[in-house]
Amino acid sequence: MSDTPILRYSKQGLMWDGAKGALGLFLVVLPLVMGQPVTWLSWILYGLAAIFIVFLGRIYIRAVTEITHDHEKLKQLKPISKTLEWDKLNKLKLRYYSTKKSGENGWMFLQLKAENISINLDSQLEDFDEILHRASEAAARKELSLDPVTLDNLNASGINTPMDRVDL
């Protein structure tokens, strides 16, 4: 795997998400710092602050994540090193999440599992389409049953899948 490139998440996307998270945290913490809101409102604001902190933590994890792949395996180098071998793949799940009712401006979320190794990726990762293609090929070789949503999302991504792989 030494000759395969190290893939990272889009810096532009991470910076935009980080800016939104930081602004949200600032706006939630500001009333707590500026005054003494009533107790029930304080708890709501603390809860929202915790959500923004978790969101910013997830952005940080994506910022340090490094992935590489070849025909044999997918390897996460950072933050935690783990290797998923394509020939041991036993779960492929692909979801699409949209920020608009029209279905625009969305992202794909890919869950892969082989034995006790699980790697989750989203479409902001460089070379995501190639990884998705390799995962789909591995699933086809293993004749994995895929749920209807995954099949629809693979087809929408331009990956043809046989319909007999549907697991209801």
Sequence and secondary structure as in RCSB ss.txt:
>XXXX:A:sequence
MSDTPILRYSKQGLMWDGAKGALGLFLVVLPLVMGQPVTWLSWILYGLAAIFIVFLGRIYIRAVTEITHDHEKLK
QLKPISKTLEWDKLNKLKLRYYSTKKSGENGWMFLQLKAENISINLDSQLEDFDEILHRASEAAARKELSLDPVT
LDNLNASGINTPMDRVDL
>XXXX:A:secstr
 TTS  B B HHHHHHHHHHHHHHHHHHHHHHHHS   HHHHHHHHHHHHHHHHHHHHHHHHHH EEEE SSEEE
EEESS EEEEGGGEEEEEEEEE SSTTS S EEEEEEEETTEEEEEETTBTTHHHHHHHHHHHHHHHT  B HHH
HHHHHHTT    GGGB  
